[in-house]
Amino acid sequence: MNIRRVSLSLIASSALAVVACGASEGPTGDTSPITPGPVVATTSSPDGGVGDGASPTSSSPAAAASEPSSAPVQSTGEGAEEINASALQAVSTAEESAGGAAVKLDDEDFDRAWEIDVLVGNRVVEVKVNREGTEVLETADDDALDDGETAQPGDLIAAAEAALGHSPGVIDDVELETDDGVLYWSVELDGTDGGDDVELRVDTRTGAVTPEG
């Protein structure tokens, strides 16, 4: 009887010792407190990726709008070189058609044509040529030149080219004139590099170019 009581007491003591030991050990593993690490802010990049703490970029209408190009807009009209080439071609066409030497070229803006006076013998023929300078539209007799005014085929073209070499611009009018017996070509150019219209005098003998007036 006494032996059984002693055995039960030993078993109970052992069980209490095991429970007490387990409670003192706590849960397995590291029981040290966890220190939270730094929080890294992330933002979505424009291509859908994630940025490294970069601040979000605001997209304002001004930033989204494309800036206007500083390149000049090309005009749909005729350029200076094209106009001048057409003018000189018109002179050649008129001289060939009338069989003489051009002594006057005028830009007829209102009907988009060139009017060329051609010296044929002792008379002057007015020849109207299309804007491209390739086709004669009509011809008519004009007033005779003053005494001493004479020219050779190609002289007007040479005078116009000399004037353009002096002051690049757009041919408006070229005419053979005299001043105190001195024969010269009067050339009017529009839209020169200086921005102004100019009148030049081209000496028929030397080809020298000087401002007129």
Backbone as a printed PyTorch tensor [residue, N CA C, xyz], in Angstrom:
tensor([[[   0.8230,   -1.1920,    0.0000],
         [   0.0000,    0.0000,    0.0000],
         [   0.8520,    1.2330,    0.0000]],

        [[   1.8620,    1.2750,    0.8530],
         [   2.7730,    2.4240,    0.9170],
         [   3.6260,    2.5370,   -0.3290]],

        [[   3.9800,    1.3880,   -0.9040],
         [   4.8170,    1.3890,   -2.1200],
         [   4.0730,    2.0330,   -3.2690]],

        [[   2.7740,    1.7780,   -3.3930],
         [   1.9770,    2.3340,   -4.4970],
         [   1.8740,    3.8280,   -4.3780]],

        [[   1.7240,    4.3470,   -3.1530],
         [   1.6120,    5.7870,   -2.9530],
         [   2.9120,    6.4790,   -3.3290]],

        [[   4.0300,    5.8510,   -2.9720],
         [   5.3320,    6.4440,   -3.2970],
         [   5.5090,    6.5200,   -4.7950]],

        [[   5.0960,    5.4890,   -5.5300],
         [   5.2330,    5.4640,   -6.9990],
         [   4.3990,    6.5450,   -7.6370]],

        [[   3.1700,    6.7220,   -7.1670],
         [   2.2990,    7.7570,   -7.7380],
         [   2.8800,    9.1270,   -7.4800]],

        [[   3.4640,    9.3100,   -6.3110],
         [   4.0600,   10.6190,   -5.9910],
         [   5.2220,   10.9160,   -6.9110]],

        [[   6.0340,    9.9160,   -7.1830],
         [   7.1830,   10.1110,   -8.0830],
         [   6.7340,   10.4580,   -9.5000]],

        [[   5.6980,    9.7660,   -9.9710],
         [   5.1910,   10.0270,  -11.3340],
         [   4.6510,   11.4390,  -11.4350]],

        [[   3.8950,   11.8580,  -10.4160],
         [   3.3200,   13.2130,  -10.4320],
         [   4.4010,   14.2540,  -10.3960]],

        [[   5.4410,   14.0190,   -9.5980],
         [   6.5460,   14.9900,   -9.5030],
         [   7.2730,   15.1220,  -10.8400]],

        [[   7.4640,   13.9770,  -11.5030],
         [   8.1650,   14.0060,  -12.8080],
         [   7.3650,   14.7770,  -13.8350]],

        [[   6.0570,   14.5780,  -13.8350],
         [   5.1970,   15.2780,  -14.8070],
         [   5.2370,   16.7650,  -14.5810]],

        [[   5.1940,   17.2120,  -13.3270],
         [   5.2380,   18.6440,  -13.0290],
         [   6.5700,   19.2300,  -13.4440]],

        [[   7.6430,   18.4430,  -13.2730],
         [   8.9770,   18.9420,  -13.6400],
         [   9.0800,   19.1570,  -15.1380]],

        [[   8.4970,   18.2280,  -15.9140],
         [   8.5360,   18.3620,  -17.3910],
         [   7.7630,   19.5770,  -17.8360]],

        [[   6.5720,   19.7840,  -17.2870],
         [   5.7400,   20.9380,  -17.6650],
         [   6.4360,   22.2210,  -17.3140]],

        [[   7.0390,   22.2770,  -16.1290],
         [   7.7240,   23.4980,  -15.6970],
         [   8.9030,   23.8000,  -16.5800]],

        [[   9.6150,   22.7720,  -16.9980],
         [  10.7960,   22.9820,  -17.8680],
         [  10.3790,   23.4980,  -19.2150]],

        [[   9.3040,   22.9310,  -19.7880],
         [   8.8280,   23.3970,  -21.1100],
         [   8.3700,   24.8210,  -21.0680]],

        [[   7.7270,   25.2020,  -19.9790],
         [   7.2310,   26.5800,  -19.8940],
         [   8.3550,   27.5560,  -19.7840]],

        [[   9.4490,   27.1640,  -19.1150],
         [  10.5590,   28.1000,  -18.9330],
         [  11.3440,   28.3080,  -20.2250]],

        [[  11.3990,   27.2420,  -21.0810],
         [  12.1630,   27.3620,  -22.3250],
         [  11.4510,   28.2280,  -23.3430]],

        [[  10.1320,   28.2890,  -23.3520],
         [   9.3840,   29.0890,  -24.3310],
         [   9.4200,   28.4360,  -25.6880]],

        [[   8.9420,   29.1090,  -26.7070],
         [   8.9210,   28.5600,  -28.0750],
         [  10.3230,   28.4310,  -28.5990]],

        [[  10.5080,   27.4340,  -29.4690],
         [  11.8240,   27.1960,  -30.0520],
         [  12.1870,   28.2910,  -31.0090]],

        [[  13.4980,   28.4390,  -31.2790],
         [  13.9740,   29.4610,  -32.2420],
         [  14.3960,   30.7130,  -31.5270]],

        [[  14.7540,   31.7380,  -32.3360],
         [  15.2440,   33.0160,  -31.8150],
         [  14.1110,   33.8050,  -31.2260]],

        [[  14.2420,   34.1590,  -29.9280],
         [  13.1830,   34.9110,  -29.2470],
         [  13.5220,   36.3650,  -29.1110]],

        [[  14.6170,   36.8200,  -29.7520],
         [  14.9860,   38.2420,  -29.6500],
         [  13.9980,   39.0760,  -30.4340]],

        [[  13.7140,   40.2850,  -29.9570],
         [  12.7190,   41.1310,  -30.6530],
         [  13.1800,   41.4840,  -32.0570]],

        [[  12.2450,   41.5770,  -33.0050],
         [  12.5270,   41.8960,  -34.4300],
         [  12.4790,   43.3970,  -34.6310]],

        [[  13.5830,   43.9210,  -35.1160],
         [  13.6350,   45.3690,  -35.3790],
         [  13.2180,   45.6390,  -36.8160]],

        [[  12.1740,   46.4230,  -37.0340],
         [  11.7230,   46.6740,  -38.4280],
         [  12.7880,   47.4200,  -39.2000]],

        [[  13.0170,   47.0210,  -40.4850],
         [  14.0110,   47.6750,  -41.3420],
         [  13.4360,   48.9310,  -41.9640]],

        [[  14.2950,   49.6640,  -42.6550],
         [  13.8250,   50.9110,  -43.2970],
         [  12.8150,   50.6220,  -44.3920]],

        [[  11.8280,   51.4940,  -44.4930],
         [  10.7840,   51.3410,  -45.5060],
         [  11.2290,   52.0470,  -46.7720]],

        [[  11.2560,   51.3430,  -47.8810],
         [  11.6740,   51.9170,  -49.1680],
         [  10.4380,   52.2310,  -49.9850]],

        [[  10.2910,   53.5160,  -50.3240],
         [   9.1340,   53.9210,  -51.1300],
         [   9.4200,   53.6330,  -52.5840]],

        [[   8.4710,   53.0620,  -53.2630],
         [   8.6370,   52.7650,  -54.6910],
         [   7.5670,   53.4710,  -55.4840]],

        [[   7.9410,   53.8260,  -56.7100],
         [   6.9750,   54.4810,  -57.6060],
         [   6.9960,   53.7740,  -58.9350]],

        [[   5.9040,   53.8460,  -59.6260],
         [   5.8170,   53.2230,  -60.9460],
         [   6.4680,   54.1140,  -61.9730]],

        [[   7.3600,   53.5450,  -62.7610],
         [   7.9900,   54.3110,  -63.8420],
         [   7.0510,   54.3780,  -65.0190]],

        [[   7.2780,   55.3590,  -65.9730],
         [   6.3670,   55.4920,  -67.1220],
         [   6.2480,   54.2370,  -67.9400]],

        [[   7.3000,   53.3490,  -67.9230],
         [   7.2220,   52.1520,  -68.7570],
         [   6.6200,   50.9780,  -68.0150]],

        [[   6.0260,   51.2330,  -66.8220],
         [   5.3530,   50.1810,  -66.0910],
         [   6.2370,   49.5030,  -65.0890]],

        [[   7.5440,   49.8020,  -65.0240],
         [   8.4550,   49.2070,  -64.0570],
         [   8.3470,   49.9090,  -62.7350]],

        [[   9.1750,   49.4520,  -61.7870],
         [   9.1550,   50.0400,  -60.4510],
         [  10.4330,   50.8000,  -60.2360]],

        [[  10.3270,   52.0430,  -59.8090],
         [  11.5120,   52.8650,  -59.5690],
         [  12.0480,   52.6520,  -58.1820]],

        [[  13.2670,   53.0990,  -57.9190],
         [  13.9200,   52.9470,  -56.6220],
         [  13.7240,   54.1740,  -55.7790]],

        [[  12.5860,   54.3310,  -55.1530],
         [  12.3850,   55.4440,  -54.2410],
         [  12.3280,   56.7750,  -54.9430]],

        [[  12.1740,   56.7930,  -56.2550],
         [  12.1220,   58.0640,  -56.9730],
         [  10.7800,   58.7100,  -56.7550]],

        [[  10.7720,   60.0030,  -56.6630],
         [   9.5190,   60.7170,  -56.4650],
         [   8.7090,   60.6670,  -57.7320]],

        [[   7.3860,   60.5640,  -57.6470],
         [   6.5480,   60.4760,  -58.8480],
         [   6.6600,   61.7440,  -59.6660]],

        [[   6.6530,   61.5720,  -60.9720],
         [   6.7410,   62.7150,  -61.8900],
         [   5.3520,   63.1240,  -62.3180]],

        [[   5.0330,   64.3890,  -62.1090],
         [   3.7090,   64.8690,  -62.4870],
         [   3.7040,   65.1830,  -63.9620]],

        [[   2.6400,   64.7950,  -64.6480],
         [   2.5240,   65.0750,  -66.0840],
         [   1.5170,   66.1840,  -66.2720]],

        [[   2.0260,   67.4040,  -66.4780],
         [   1.1550,   68.5500,  -66.7050],
         [   0.8750,   68.6960,  -68.1800]],

        [[  -0.2210,   69.3690,  -68.5770],
         [  -0.5270,   69.5810,  -70.0020],
         [   0.6090,   70.2660,  -70.7260]],

        [[   1.3280,   71.1860,  -70.0240],
         [   2.4170,   71.9130,  -70.6850],
         [   3.5470,   70.9790,  -71.0240]],

        [[   3.8330,   70.0060,  -70.0960],
         [   4.9250,   69.0790,  -70.3570],
         [   4.5480,   68.0930,  -71.4330]],

        [[   3.2650,   67.7070,  -71.4630],
         [   2.8330,   66.7150,  -72.4400],
         [   2.7530,   67.2910,  -73.8340]],

        [[   2.4330,   68.5700,  -73.9160],
         [   2.2790,   69.1800,  -75.2370],
         [   3.6200,   69.2730,  -75.9240]],

        [[   3.6320,   68.9970,  -77.2130],
         [   4.8860,   69.0950,  -77.9680],
         [   5.2070,   70.5380,  -78.2530]],

        [[   6.4980,   70.8770,  -78.1560],
         [   6.9170,   72.2430,  -78.3990],
         [   6.9000,   72.5280,  -79.8900]],

        [[   6.5310,   73.7520,  -80.2910],
         [   6.5100,   74.0770,  -81.7160],
         [   7.9050,   74.0490,  -82.2980]],

        [[   8.0090,   73.5730,  -83.5450],
         [   9.3100,   73.5080,  -84.2060],
         [   9.7910,   74.8960,  -84.5570]],

        [[  11.1290,   75.1060,  -84.3700],
         [  11.7050,   76.4000,  -84.7170],
         [  12.0890,   76.4680,  -86.1820]],

        [[  11.9710,   75.3500,  -86.8970],
         [  12.3360,   75.3510,  -88.3090],
         [  11.3400,   76.1700,  -89.1040]],

        [[  11.7920,   76.8860,  -89.9980],
         [  10.8870,   77.6800,  -90.7900],
         [   9.9640,   76.8310,  -91.6220]],

        [[   8.7310,   77.3050,  -91.7790],
         [   7.7670,   76.5890,  -92.5940],
         [   8.0140,   76.9010,  -94.0560]],

        [[   8.0930,   75.8450,  -94.8500],
         [   8.3720,   76.0490,  -96.2540],
         [   7.1490,   76.5790,  -96.9660]],

        [[   7.3260,   77.6200,  -97.7520],
         [   6.2310,   78.2260,  -98.4870],
         [   5.8450,   77.3500,  -99.6600]],

        [[   4.5330,   77.3560,  -99.9890],
         [   4.0680,   76.5870, -101.1250],
         [   4.1770,   77.3920, -102.4050]],

        [[   4.5210,   78.6690, -102.3090],
         [   4.6550,   79.5080, -103.4920],
         [   6.0090,   79.3430, -104.1430]],

        [[   6.2370,   80.1630, -105.1840],
         [   7.4970,   80.1050, -105.9060],
         [   8.6250,   80.6980, -105.0760]],

        [[   9.7980,   80.0990, -105.1850],
         [  10.9700,   80.6410, -104.5250],
         [  11.6800,   81.6100, -105.4480]],

        [[  12.6300,   82.3710, -104.8850],
         [  13.3490,   83.3840, -105.6640],
         [  14.0830,   82.7620, -106.8450]],

        [[  14.7710,   81.6530, -106.6150],
         [  15.5320,   81.0300, -107.6960],
         [  14.6180,   80.5700, -108.8220]],

        [[  13.4640,   80.0260, -108.4560],
         [  12.5290,   79.5420, -109.4670],
         [  11.9650,   80.7000, -110.2850]],

        [[  11.6260,   81.7970, -109.6060],
         [  11.0860,   82.9590, -110.3170],
         [  12.1240,   83.5350, -111.2710]],

        [[  13.3480,   83.6970, -110.7810],
         [  14.4000,   84.2650, -111.6250],
         [  14.6990,   83.3770, -112.8270]],

        [[  14.7360,   82.0810, -112.6130],
         [  14.9850,   81.1570, -113.7220],
         [  13.8770,   81.2530, -114.7620]],

        [[  12.6330,   81.3730, -114.3070],
         [  11.5060,   81.5070, -115.2330],
         [  11.5860,   82.8150, -116.0080]],

        [[  11.9980,   83.8850, -115.3220],
         [  12.1080,   85.1910, -115.9790],
         [  13.1400,   85.1590, -117.1020]],

        [[  14.3060,   84.6060, -116.8130],
         [  15.3610,   84.5560, -117.8260],
         [  15.0030,   83.5930, -118.9550]],

        [[  14.2950,   82.5320, -118.6230],
         [  13.8260,   81.6120, -119.6620],
         [  12.8110,   82.3080, -120.5550]],

        [[  11.9670,   83.1480, -119.9680],
         [  10.9750,   83.8900, -120.7520],
         [  11.6530,   84.8370, -121.7360]],

        [[  12.7500,   85.4600, -121.3160],
         [  13.4950,   86.3560, -122.2120],
         [  14.0290,   85.5750, -123.4080]],

        [[  14.6240,   84.4250, -123.1520],
         [  15.1480,   83.5910, -124.2400],
         [  14.0360,   83.1550, -125.1850]],

        [[  12.8870,   82.7810, -124.6130],
         [  11.7510,   82.3570, -125.4300],
         [  11.2590,   83.4980, -126.3130]],

        [[  11.1690,   84.6990, -125.7470],
         [  10.6950,   85.8570, -126.5100],
         [  11.6760,   86.2340, -127.6210]],

        [[  12.9720,   86.2290, -127.3090],
         [  13.9800,   86.5720, -128.3200],
         [  13.9440,   85.5800, -129.4800]],

        [[  13.8070,   84.3130, -129.1560],
         [  13.7620,   83.2900, -130.2010],
         [  12.4890,   83.4110, -131.0290]],

        [[  11.3700,   83.6980, -130.3730],
         [  10.0970,   83.8030, -131.0810],
         [  10.0510,   85.0140, -132.0100]],

        [[  10.5210,   86.1670, -131.5190],
         [  10.4450,   87.4040, -132.3110],
         [  11.6450,   87.5750, -133.2440]],

        [[  12.7300,   86.8950, -132.9360],
         [  13.9190,   87.0080, -133.7720],
         [  14.6860,   88.2910, -133.5410]],

        [[  14.8530,   88.7010, -132.2830],
         [  15.5750,   89.9310, -131.9900],
         [  16.2180,   89.8970, -130.6200]],

        [[  16.4830,   91.0950, -130.0710],
         [  17.1460,   91.2260, -128.7680],
         [  16.1880,   91.8660, -127.7640]],

        [[  16.0540,   91.2500, -126.6090],
         [  15.1720,   91.7900, -125.5690],
         [  15.7550,   93.0790, -125.0120]],

        [[  14.8900,   94.0890, -124.8470],
         [  15.3230,   95.3720, -124.2880],
         [  14.5200,   95.7440, -123.0410]],

        [[  13.5280,   94.9240, -122.7220],
         [  12.7340,   95.1900, -121.5180],
         [  12.0780,   93.9030, -121.0330]],

        [[  12.0760,   93.7290, -119.7260],
         [  11.3960,   92.6020, -119.0780],
         [  10.5680,   93.1460, -117.9340]],

        [[   9.2900,   92.7510, -117.8920],
         [   8.4070,   93.2290, -116.8270],
         [   7.6160,   92.0550, -116.2700]],

        [[   7.5290,   92.0010, -114.9640],
         [   6.7660,   90.9550, -114.2830],
         [   5.3160,   91.3980, -114.1820]],

        [[   4.4650,   90.7840, -115.0000],
         [   3.0380,   91.1200, -114.9800],
         [   2.3440,   90.2650, -113.9260]],

        [[   2.3430,   90.7570, -112.6930],
         [   1.8010,   89.9740, -111.5790],
         [   0.3220,   89.6460, -111.7460]],

        [[  -0.4420,   90.5970, -112.2620],
         [  -1.8920,   90.4300, -112.2510],
         [  -2.3610,   89.2870, -113.1440]],

        [[  -1.6030,   88.9520, -114.1960],
         [  -2.0090,   87.8240, -115.0360],
         [  -0.9530,   86.7200, -115.0690]],

        [[  -0.0260,   86.7740, -114.0990],
         [   0.9940,   85.7400, -113.9590],
         [   1.6630,   85.4280, -115.2930]],

        [[   2.2350,   86.4560, -115.8890],
         [   2.9510,   86.3040, -117.1510],
         [   4.1290,   87.2670, -117.1730]],

        [[   5.0190,   87.0690, -118.1410],
         [   6.1590,   87.9560, -118.3510],
         [   5.9330,   88.7370, -119.6390]],

        [[   6.2060,   90.0240, -119.5640],
         [   6.0720,   90.8670, -120.7530],
         [   7.4710,   91.3140, -121.1790]],

        [[   7.8530,   90.9560, -122.3950],
         [   9.2030,   91.2530, -122.8880],
         [   9.1100,   92.0750, -124.1700]],

        [[   9.8290,   93.1900, -124.2010],
         [   9.9540,   93.9790, -125.4280],
         [  11.1960,   93.5060, -126.1630]],

        [[  11.0170,   93.1650, -127.4350],
         [  12.1200,   92.6480, -128.2420],
         [  12.3720,   93.5970, -129.4140]],

        [[  13.6270,   94.0230, -129.5450],
         [  14.0220,   94.9000, -130.6470],
         [  14.2730,   94.0480, -131.8880]],

        [[  13.4730,   94.2980, -132.9130],
         [  13.5900,   93.5600, -134.1730],
         [  13.7960,   94.5760, -135.2900]],

        [[  15.0310,   94.7320, -135.7250],
         [  15.3250,   95.7620, -136.7220],
         [  15.1100,   97.1360, -136.1270]],

        [[  14.1720,   97.9000, -136.7520],
         [  13.8680,   99.2480, -136.2700],
         [  12.5760,   99.3140, -135.4510]],

        [[  12.0020,   98.1940, -135.1680],
         [  10.7480,   98.1890, -134.4200],
         [  10.8720,   97.3340, -133.1710]],

        [[   9.9010,   97.5180, -132.2950],
         [   9.8760,   96.7610, -131.0350],
         [   8.6170,   95.9020, -131.0090]],

        [[   8.7880,   94.6450, -130.6930],
         [   7.6710,   93.7110, -130.5820],
         [   7.4850,   93.3470, -129.1090]],

        [[   6.2620,   93.5050, -128.6470],
         [   5.9440,   93.1230, -127.2630],
         [   5.4930,   91.6690, -127.2460]],

        [[   6.2000,   90.8600, -126.4850],
         [   5.9080,   89.4250, -126.4180],
         [   5.5050,   89.0690, -124.9920]],

        [[   4.3420,   88.4390, -124.8620],
         [   3.8930,   87.9860, -123.5350],
         [   4.1260,   86.4800, -123.4400]],

        [[   4.8270,   86.0880, -122.3790],
         [   5.2100,   84.6850, -122.1810],
         [   4.6030,   84.1750, -120.8740]],

        [[   4.2460,   82.9000, -120.8500],
         [   3.6360,   82.3390, -119.6370],
         [   4.6010,   82.3800, -118.4560]],

        [[   4.0660,   82.1270, -117.2640],
         [   4.8450,   82.2730, -116.0340],
         [   6.0660,   81.3580, -116.0070]],

        [[   5.9520,   80.1920, -116.5880],
         [   7.0780,   79.2570, -116.6050],
         [   8.1690,   79.6850, -117.5800]],

        [[   7.8370,   80.6320, -118.4670],
         [   8.8180,   81.1460, -119.4180],
         [   9.0170,   80.2800, -120.6400]],

        [[   8.0980,   79.3830, -120.8920],
         [   8.2900,   78.4130, -121.9750],
         [   7.3500,   78.5890, -123.1650]],

        [[   6.3110,   79.4110, -123.0280],
         [   5.3020,   79.4960, -124.0860],
         [   4.8960,   80.9460, -124.3440]],

        [[   4.8710,   81.3180, -125.6200],
         [   4.4350,   82.6620, -126.0100],
         [   2.9110,   82.6980, -126.0030]],

        [[   2.3570,   83.6470, -125.2800],
         [   0.9060,   83.7750, -125.1840],
         [   0.3470,   84.7120, -126.2470]],

        [[   1.0410,   85.8060, -126.5080],
         [   0.6040,   86.7560, -127.5380],
         [   1.7350,   87.7150, -127.8860]],

        [[   1.6230,   88.3410, -129.0420],
         [   2.6090,   89.3390, -129.4770],
         [   1.8780,   90.5600, -130.0210]],

        [[   2.5510,   91.7080, -129.9570],
         [   1.9740,   92.9600, -130.4760],
         [   3.0970,   93.9510, -130.7270]],

        [[   2.8710,   94.8730, -131.6790],
         [   3.8650,   95.9180, -131.9380],
         [   3.8580,   96.9300, -130.8050]],

        [[   5.0340,   97.4620, -130.4950],
         [   5.1700,   98.4340, -129.4090],
         [   5.8850,   99.6650, -129.9370]],

        [[   6.0290,  100.6700, -129.0550],
         [   6.6980,  101.9090, -129.4560],
         [   8.1640,  101.6530, -129.7780]],

        [[   8.6980,  102.4600, -130.7000],
         [  10.1100,  102.3370, -131.0750],
         [  10.9980,  102.8520, -129.9560]],

        [[  12.2550,  102.4070, -129.9710],
         [  13.2150,  102.8540, -128.9640],
         [  13.7410,  104.2420, -129.3170]],

        [[  14.3170,  104.8790, -128.3040],
         [  14.9730,  106.1670, -128.5510],
         [  16.2360,  105.9470, -129.3770]],

        [[  16.6930,  106.9930, -130.0420],
         [  17.9190,  106.9050, -130.8400],
         [  19.0950,  106.4860, -129.9580]],

        [[  19.8970,  105.6140, -130.4690],
         [  21.0840,  105.1650, -129.7480],
         [  20.8530,  103.9800, -128.8490]],

        [[  19.6030,  103.6240, -128.6270],
         [  19.3090,  102.4650, -127.7770],
         [  19.3400,  101.2000, -128.6380]],

        [[  20.2750,  100.3580, -128.3640],
         [  20.4270,   99.1210, -129.1150],
         [  20.9570,   98.0240, -128.2020]],

        [[  20.7310,   96.7980, -128.5940],
         [  21.1720,   95.6630, -127.7720],
         [  21.3430,   94.4420, -128.6480]],

        [[  22.0010,   93.4550, -128.0890],
         [  22.2020,   92.1780, -128.7490],
         [  21.4700,   91.0950, -127.9510]],

        [[  21.0690,   90.0110, -128.6360],
         [  20.4180,   88.9190, -127.9040],
         [  21.2950,   88.4450, -126.7400]],

        [[  20.6870,   88.2800, -125.5930],
         [  21.4070,   87.8220, -124.4050],
         [  21.9100,   88.9390, -123.5140]],

        [[  21.9060,   90.1980, -124.0190],
         [  22.4050,   91.3090, -123.1980],
         [  21.5510,   91.5240, -121.9520]],

        [[  20.2390,   91.4550, -122.1060],
         [  19.3550,   91.6700, -120.9500],
         [  19.5890,   90.5870, -119.8950]],

        [[  19.7370,   89.3510, -120.3350],
         [  19.9710,   88.2550, -119.3890],
         [  21.2680,   88.4740, -118.6240]],

        [[  22.3170,   88.9000, -119.3400],
         [  23.6120,   89.1420, -118.6910],
         [  23.5020,   90.2590, -117.6600]],

        [[  22.7370,   91.3070, -117.9850],
         [  22.5650,   92.4210, -117.0530],
         [  21.8110,   91.9770, -115.8040]],

        [[  20.7700,   91.1650, -115.9810],
         [  19.9960,   90.6730, -114.8380],
         [  20.8570,   89.7980, -113.9340]],

        [[  21.6740,   88.9520, -114.5280],
         [  22.5450,   88.0850, -113.7290],
         [  23.5940,   88.8950, -112.9710]],

        [[  24.1030,   89.9580, -113.5980],
         [  25.0800,   90.8140, -112.9160],
         [  24.4390,   91.4990, -111.7120]],

        [[  23.1980,   91.9580, -111.8780],
         [  22.4940,   92.6160, -110.7760],
         [  22.2300,   91.6390, -109.6340]],

        [[  21.8420,   90.4190, -109.9620],
         [  21.5900,   89.4080, -108.9310],
         [  22.8720,   89.0320, -108.2040]],

        [[  23.9920,   89.0620, -108.9170],
         [  25.2630,   88.7890, -108.2710],
         [  25.6470,   89.8810, -107.2870]],

        [[  25.1780,   91.0930, -107.5470],
         [  25.4580,   92.2250, -106.6500],
         [  24.5220,   92.2230, -105.4400]],

        [[  23.2380,   92.0160, -105.7010],
         [  22.2210,   92.0390, -104.6300],
         [  21.2020,   90.9320, -104.8890]],

        [[  21.4110,   89.7380, -104.3310],
         [  20.4700,   88.6370, -104.5520],
         [  19.0440,   89.0310, -104.1780]],

        [[  18.1100,   88.7490, -105.0740],
         [  16.7090,   89.0780, -104.8310],
         [  15.8550,   88.4480, -105.9120]],

        [[  14.7040,   89.0520, -106.1780],
         [  13.7730,   88.5400, -107.1810],
         [  13.6140,   89.5820, -108.2850]],

        [[  13.7990,   89.1560, -109.5300],
         [  13.6920,   90.0740, -110.6680],
         [  12.2670,   90.5950, -110.7960]],

        [[  12.1350,   91.9090, -110.8870],
         [  10.8310,   92.5260, -111.1020],
         [  10.7720,   93.2440, -112.4480]],

        [[  11.8470,   93.9570, -112.7810],
         [  11.8480,   94.7280, -114.0270],
         [  13.2850,   94.9590, -114.4940]],

        [[  13.5010,   94.8070, -115.7810],
         [  14.8000,   95.1060, -116.4010],
         [  14.5130,   95.8850, -117.6760]],

        [[  15.1930,   97.0370, -117.8270],
         [  14.9020,   97.8690, -119.0020],
         [  16.1480,   98.6150, -119.4670]],

        [[  16.2970,   98.7120, -120.7900],
         [  17.4060,   99.4610, -121.3810],
         [  17.0600,  100.9490, -121.3850]],

        [[  17.9480,  101.7720, -120.8330],
         [  17.6920,  103.2080, -120.7490],
         [  18.9710,  103.9840, -121.0710]],

        [[  18.7930,  105.2990, -121.2470],
         [  19.9480,  106.1820, -121.4790],
         [  19.9000,  107.3480, -120.5070]],

        [[  21.0880,  107.8390, -120.1420],
         [  21.2030,  108.9890, -119.2430],
         [  22.3500,  109.8550, -119.7490]],

        [[  21.9860,  111.0020, -120.3340],
         [  22.9980,  111.8910, -120.9240],
         [  23.8700,  111.1560, -121.9340]],

        [[  23.2010,  110.3640, -122.7510],
         [  23.9170,  109.6490, -123.8030],
         [  24.5810,  108.3670, -123.3540]],

        [[  24.5280,  108.0680, -122.0570],
         [  25.1400,  106.8350, -121.5300],
         [  24.0830,  105.7340, -121.4800]],

        [[  24.3790,  104.6350, -122.1530],
         [  23.4420,  103.5190, -122.2150],
         [  23.6550,  102.5790, -121.0230]],

        [[  22.5780,  102.1750, -120.3620],
         [  22.6900,  101.2670, -119.2090],
         [  21.4020,  100.4670, -119.0470]],

        [[  21.4990,   99.4520, -118.2430],
         [  20.3350,   98.6350, -117.9050],
         [  19.8520,   99.0210, -116.5090]],

        [[  18.5630,   99.3010, -116.3960],
         [  17.9560,   99.5730, -115.0940],
         [  17.2990,   98.2780, -114.6050]],

        [[  17.7420,   97.8170, -113.4500],
         [  17.2470,   96.5350, -112.9220],
         [  16.5980,   96.7630, -111.5590]],

        [[  15.3550,   96.3280, -111.4240],
         [  14.6400,   96.4150, -110.1460],
         [  14.5250,   95.0140, -109.5530]],

        [[  14.9510,   94.8830, -108.3000],
         [  14.8990,   93.6030, -107.5980],
         [  14.0410,   93.7330, -106.3470]],

        [[  13.2040,   92.7400, -106.1140],
         [  12.3750,   92.6970, -104.9010],
         [  12.9730,   91.6950, -103.9190]],

        [[  12.6650,   91.9190, -102.6170],
         [  13.0250,   90.9450, -101.5840],
         [  14.4870,   90.5790, -101.5570]],

        [[  15.3680,   91.5740, -101.5440],
         [  16.8000,   91.2970, -101.4830],
         [  17.1930,   90.8150, -100.0970]],

        [[  18.4620,   90.4110,  -99.9290],
         [  18.9450,   89.9270,  -98.6310],
         [  18.7940,   90.9910,  -97.5470]],

        [[  18.8790,   92.2580,  -97.9550],
         [  18.7220,   93.3430,  -96.9880],
         [  17.2840,   93.5920,  -96.6140]],

        [[  16.3490,   92.9130,  -97.3040],
         [  14.9310,   93.0600,  -96.9940],
         [  14.2490,   94.1810,  -97.7480]],

        [[  14.9870,   94.9290,  -98.5540],
         [  14.4130,   96.0630,  -99.2810],
         [  14.4090,   95.7860, -100.7780]],

        [[  13.5230,   96.4940, -101.4880],
         [  13.5490,   96.4770, -102.9440],
         [  14.6210,   97.4630, -103.3900]],

        [[  15.3710,   97.0990, -104.4150],
         [  16.4670,   97.9620, -104.8500],
         [  16.3980,   98.1920, -106.3540]],

        [[  16.9820,   99.3040, -106.7770],
         [  17.1330,   99.6100, -108.1970],
         [  18.6260,   99.7410, -108.4790]],

        [[  19.0870,   98.9950, -109.4530],
         [  20.5050,   98.9790, -109.7880],
         [  20.7130,   99.4100, -111.2360]],

        [[  21.9040,   99.9200, -111.4750],
         [  22.2850,  100.3220, -112.8280],
         [  23.4490,   99.4340, -113.2730]],

        [[  23.2810,   98.8190, -114.4440],
         [  24.3240,   97.9530, -114.9950],
         [  24.8550,   98.5930, -116.2740]],

        [[  26.1270,   98.9210, -116.2730],
         [  26.7610,   99.5540, -117.4350],
         [  26.7860,   98.5740, -118.6110]],

        [[  26.3050,   99.0240, -119.7910],
         [  26.2410,   98.1350, -120.9520],
         [  27.6150,   97.7890, -121.5060]],

        [[  28.6140,   98.6040, -121.2310],
         [  29.9550,   98.3600, -121.7720],
         [  30.8180,   97.5360, -120.8240]],

        [[  30.7880,   97.8810, -119.5470],
         [  31.6850,   97.2240, -118.5870],
         [  30.9970,   96.1680, -117.7230]],

        [[  29.6740,   96.2460, -117.6320],
         [  28.9510,   95.3220, -116.7640],
         [  29.0130,   95.7050, -115.2970]],

        [[  29.5810,   96.8860, -114.9950],
         [  29.6710,   97.3440, -113.6050],
         [  28.2770,   97.6120, -113.0480]],

        [[  28.0730,   97.2500, -111.7860],
         [  26.7720,   97.4120, -111.1330],
         [  26.8840,   98.4600, -110.0380]],

        [[  25.9890,   99.4510, -110.0780],
         [  25.9610,  100.5060, -109.0640],
         [  24.5190,  100.7920, -108.6830]],

        [[  24.2820,  101.2590, -107.4570],
         [  22.9220,  101.6510, -107.0680],
         [  22.4290,  102.7860, -107.9550]],

        [[  21.1620,  102.7330, -108.3150],
         [  20.5940,  103.7700, -109.1750],
         [  19.9910,  104.8810, -108.3210]],

        [[  20.1850,  106.1240, -108.7970],
         [  19.5810,  107.2560, -108.1160],
         [  20.5260,  108.0490, -107.2720]]])
